[in-house]
Amino acid sequence: MKGVLSFIILLLVAIVILVNLQKKNRVDQILIEPNLVEDVTKEEYETVVLEIANLLSMNNQGLEEKLLYCINDYSGYFVRYQDELALRGIENPDKISFKLVLWLGMIDGLQQLDLVSSHDWKDNLDGFLAGILFTSKKQNSPLSVIVKPSGSEEIFAPEAFALIVNQLPTLYHLVNLDSDGDEYNLIVVEETVLVKLQKLAKQINVKIVDLK
């Protein structure tokens, strides 16, 4: 009887371990290639990301050099930018795709240049506005002051975005650079720029979302 009981316990333990391993594998699969198509070659992906980065950064040489570092020395990039990557929970280059690392590197680089404002999904209208107004100064955009309604600290996305969009100058758009995470990476761009961005994004299946 004891032998049967021990066997049942061992069997249950084995089942729990197997279930946990399956869950881990699913998480790893999500990290390895979230939302990125496989039929785009590495070279094509690199070229388009560089085009998007140059378009958004007004051809900032520092950002381009950072992305070229990732392209030309992937393992060295993980060493040089380990603190930045760690903030996103990225430590092992084998557990995440090169494509996603390059895309996130661009977003983080734009944020460091004060061209993109990154926000937790739980941020409110006050937080979104503070970031957008600050980065707009760097972009020399006509965005200056947006009137906040009373109780703005209790207004969250997507209602907050609708209020901002309604007060943007004509032919300007509020855009989110999707990182497949629980954050918003916001930038205000002209309509002509948005058209170019969305065309490029479609080529490599990344999300550049017009927050209409």
Salt bridges, closest charged atoms under 4 A:
ASP28 OD2 - LYS24 NZ 2.95
ASP28 OD2 - LYS95 NZ 3.29
GLU46 OE2 - LYS42 NZ 2.36
GLU84 OE2 - LYS66 NZ 2.73
ASP108 OD1 - ARG88 NH2 2.88
ASP123 OD2 - HIS119 ND1 2.91
ASP126 OD1 - LYS148 NZ 3.25
GLU183 OE2 - ARG88 NH1 2.89
GLU191 OE1 - HIS173 NE2 2.95
ASP210 OD2 - HIS173 ND1 3.13
